Amino acid sequence: MSTPLSYKDAGVDIDAADATKKQMASSVNTGDKRVLNTVGAFASLTQGSFPGYEEPILVTKTEEPGSKQILAIAEGKLESIAEDLINHLINDVIMMGAHPMFVQDLIVCGKIEQDTITRLVKAMAAASKAQGAVLTGGETSEQPHVLQPGTYVLGASCIGVVDKKNIVDGSKIKDGDVVLALESSGVHTNGYTLIRALLKNDPSLAKKKIGDRTFMDVILEPHRCYYQSLKEVFTHEGLHGMAHITGGGIPGNLSRVLPKTLDAHIVAEKINILPIFKVIREISKNDDAEMLKTFNLGVGVTIVTSKESAPEIALAIESAGVHVSPIGLIKKGTGVVQMKYDLKW
């Protein structure tokens, strides 16, 4: 080789990465006293004391926004997909009755594009802050030849905390409890491989009107976060279990918190199916079982409460801006979700 071949020549620009990280710094730590150092350290230092907790238990989770990120980035919806990622992540953590505290992000790209990465980090920081958490840092990795320029893979991790006596894990669920459905904001972050296939088969679908919005706008609606609407009922003695409805739908997720001696009997016709799912069903020609397994259908979270507490808990959640409806009961069984009757399309 007659001339030097630098790292930059090979595809990785360290100077561009450093400049981007400096620009990210203002978004990552905005003075939250729980964070003890700043961007640039090898790892984040965070406060490990938990005033007010008798026996603090840490709840940890890592998540990614699935193939929805391909559509969102292609449409320039960077803030939207950042919100999707953080909201999905925090929803999983709060299903244990935990309060989110710290978030770390991961951005892998084919080429560092400073404006894109800065927008993503700023949006993730804002989405974390909106739920009482703080983005403490993470990793941005430029990987040419692994990913094409303009291609991104996003991920994030969260640490939450819950007092051991207040853990919500389904162990208190009992025969006669009520299952409540919390309305989703749309498709959330599951089922997008199917949706992308439908768009590939018929690109005009993107502009199809659903009410006063296009199909593309509706499917890119951010994943709703339920922390602000649920946090006030975390310690309610009548709250026995919570399930985030993601891949696998209601049957695949509510079953994860059921004791092995109990079943959830869901009355399918009580599910308020959002219009977007009716359109997807019509175009994909999938049957009800496939739709239930693939999508949330309009139910973002299910919670299990005592029969006596259901009205009070539902009212508290409704007051925080999320529609709640009863969709089933807990009965003796073997730890599965049984769907009764047919979905009302």
KOLNUMI-995035 format. One record per residue (C-alpha): residue in one letter; x, y, z. Coordinates in pm, whole numbers, plus 50000, padded with zeros to 5 digits. Each point is the difference from the previous one (the first is absolute). Layout:
# KOLNUMI-995035
AXYZ
...
This chain:
# KOLNUMI-995035
M500005000050000
S501655032249880
T497925024750207
P498754998350359
L496474986950058
S498475017750300
Y497064989550217
K498025028349837
D500914987449653
A498744965550105
G496655014650104
V500155011450365
D500465037150075
I501045003950366
D500085038049975
A496385000349878
A499034976450281
D501675022150262
A498295031349864
T496664982350008
K500494988350358
K500855035350110
Q496765012249845
M498104971750172
A501355009350343
S497505027750064
S497114975849944
V501314970850201
N500445016450340
T497995031150077
G501105004050360
D498094971350161
K501644995550341
R499684962149980
V502674999949726
L503525006050136
N502065003549682
T499615010949639
V500324987049645
G503554989649921
A500584977550300
F500394962849935
A496784993050189
S497255019550175
L500035006150375
T496525001850154
Q498775004650352
G499324966650171
S498005011950300
F496214997849995
P498405022350265
G496534988450098
Y500564963749897
E500224974250280
E501394972149782
P500735013649652
I500014975149714
L501535009649666
V498024991849688
T502014998249676
K498984997049637
T501525003449651
E497805007149699
E500025010149632
P497235014549780
G499934971749746
S499695005049627
K497795030550053
Q503305019050009
I500534992749629
L496765017949909
A500455028250251
I503565008549894
A499074998249631
E497175024750069
G502255023150203
K498054992550320
L503094999050221
E498375015150308
S497064976349961
I502094968149992
A502095012350295
E496795004550197
D498864965249891
L503184984650133
I499965017150339
N496264996050058
H500044962849915
L503024995250225
I498515018350297
N496664982249960
D501754966750054
V501755012550314
I496855014450157
M498094967249959
M501834989450319
G498715030750185
A503395017049962
H500825036749950
P502435006149708
M503275016750094
F502874996649754
V500104993649625
Q502964991249775
D499705001649622
L501664980849717
I500335013649646
V501724978449738
C500365015349654
G501714994849667
K501325035650003
I499895027150266
E497595027249893
Q500335026650266
D496585016149961
T498164966650001
I501754986750309
T499635032750187
R496265000549929
L499614963750112
V501875005350327
K498205032550076
A496644983249944
M500914969850213
A501115023150280
A496735019349980
A497914968149996
S501894986850304
K499575032850189
A496275000149927
Q499754967750200
G502175011350291
A503134982349875
V503325013849879
L502044989849695
T503484995350149
G501914991149684
G500514969149788
E501834989449686
T500145013449645
S501794976449762
E500905006149637
Q500184966449818
P500565003949625
H499414968449794
V497964985650288
L497315026249932
Q499545021849695
P500315038050037
G496675014450112
T499094967650177
Y499564999650378
V499374973650265
L498725014350328
G499804985750349
A499845010950363
S500104986850354
C498225012350312
I500414996050374
G496975005050222
V499414995450370
V497174985450208
D499644992650369
K500024962350041
K496635000650178
N498485018649704
I501174977449715
V497184992649756
D500744966249842
G496624982749976
S500504978650310
K497015016850171
I497574992649716
K497054979650123
D496814983749879
G497335026649939
D502385028349912
V499175023849715
V502085006149686
L500075036449885
A501245012149660
L501935032649959
E499615014349652
S503025000849770
S500955029849783
G500144977649695
V502234972049875
H502765009250249
T503194980549905
N498934965049899
G498834984949673
Y502035022949775
T501634972549797
L496504991149879
I499115036749949
R503165005949795
A499124969749787
L496555014649934
L501585033349900
K502464982349772
N497154981749828
D498015032249960
P501985032550046
S496805020549951
L498844986750338
A502245026050168
K497625027749887
K496754981650070
K497755021450219
I499024987850346
G497725027350125
D501845032649934
R503484984350011
T502004978349763
F500834963550066
M503685009350035
D499275027050257
V497844976550205
I502494971350008
L502795023950104
E498035013250298
P502374996850300
H499644971450247
R498055012950301
C501774999950336
Y497774990750294
Y502205010650291
Q498285033150074
S496554984049994
L500964969450208
K502515012550257
E497345011750246
V498474964950021
F503254980350032
T499534996150376
H496234994949991
E499264967650184
G497474990749733
L502555000549716
H501104963949948
G501694998449660
M500965019649686
A500924989049649
H501425021049718
I498334988249678
T502814996449746
G500944971649762
G497664970950066
G497055022850070
I497694995550299
P500254961750007
G503804999949992
N500585027450255
L497264998450261
S500864963050046
R503505010450113
V498665013550330
L497324973850071
P500534974750280
K500034964349867
T496674992350169
L498025028449841
D498775009649653
A498995033849860
H496664998249820
I499995029149754
V496755010149832
A501355008049653
E496985020549894
K500765024750282
I503355009749845
N499735034549843
I501814993249672
L501635030949852
P499315008249630
I503624993649893
F499684963250090
K496814996549800
V501855013049695
I502964976750058
R497664970150039
E498175008349681
I503165003949794
S501974971050151
K496964976850002
N501134985850333
D497534982350228
D499215010950356
A502504976050159
E502865014149792
M498995035950070
L499814993150374
K503444983849996
T501675027549796
F498495032950121
N498725016850315
L496725008549815
G499515030750218
V501054986650341
G503425012950108
V499974986150354
T497794976150194
I499805002450376
V498474975250242
T498255013950307
S497744987750275
K496325002749909
E499445025250279
S502895022549897
A499414999849625
P497755031249985
E502355020950217
I503134989649811
A498315005249663
L498885034950104
A503525009550108
I501444989149666
E497225016849801
S500675032150193
A503604998549875
G498784999649640
V499904963349895
H496724982549915
V499344968450203
S497454972449940
P499304966250165
I500634971149762
G500114968650211
L500154980150322
I502484977050174
K498824964450063
K501564967150108
G502084984149727
T503534992549883
G501615034049941
V498705008049652
V497925027149834
Q496704988149860
M498295021849742
K496214998450021
Y497725008549707
D501185018449688
L501745032949946
K497585027849909
W501405015549683
